Amino acid sequence: MSVRILVEENAGARAWFSDADYLSAGAEVTSKTEVLRQSQVLVRINPPAQDEIDALNKGQVLLAVLN
């Protein structure tokens, strides 16, 4: 079984993590659109915006904090 970790560009900037940090840990850094398109499981810190919910594909799993 192979696992790929996709991280949205600049996702860690507010926590002082650079894209290079994610790359050196083995993740792939890509656009939000590509993360949403390619992922089977999405993990978020913040609630998704409506456009992100609308972009989800059938069968995707979303784990997020909801307010």
Residue pairs with C-beta under 8 A, 6 or more apart in sequence:
4 28
4 38
5 22
5 26
5 27
5 28
6 27
6 28
6 29
6 30
6 34
6 35
6 38
6 39
7 19
7 22
7 27
7 28
7 29
7 30
7 35
8 29
8 30
8 31
8 32
8 35
9 19
9 29
9 30
9 31
9 32
10 19
11 17
11 22
12 18
12 19
12 21
12 22
19 29
22 29
23 29
30 38
32 52
33 55
35 42
36 42
36 52
36 55
36 56
37 55
37 57
39 60
40 59
40 60
40 61
41 60
41 61
41 63
42 56
42 60
42 61
42 62
42 63
42 64
43 63
43 64
44 62
44 63
44 64
44 65
45 64
45 65
46 64
46 65
47 64
47 65
47 66
47 67
48 62
48 64
56 62
